[in-house]
Amino acid sequence: MSDQALIRVLVTTEAIDVAAEQIALEQGGAVATFTGLVRADDGVATLELEHYPGATQAALTRLAEEAVQRWPLSAASIIHRVGPMQPGERIVFTGAASAHRAAALEACAFLIDRLKTDAPFWKREVVGGEARWVEARDSDDHAADRWR
């Protein structure tokens, strides 16, 4: 871990500016990022995310801190939206910067895989005017397990 590693964690209702977030990570070497978009699976018209502000921020910060301890990163970033969103909108951004691409790529994958299971978010989809809660997926648990 670099003692100077930049960690940025933000939970927001505002749109994610991917270009600005990537530029903030660019400190030389390699930058790996992931951007997740709201899907329109099964006719989803709106996705609403709820969270516990203090607990969510703390969980995401712990993940970013773990990433900079596991890999030689110069920066790690997690930006996550909450509130109502439409299909196609950006819901999450993770990024990692390192002197070498392997560390940046692995850390970025770690961040998105683990936040799907470790951060307290609750999703509600609106389909045909009817709201339904989204259950956790086994595939998310399996992806997170590879990092434990």
Disulfide bonds with the S-S distance in Angstrom:
none
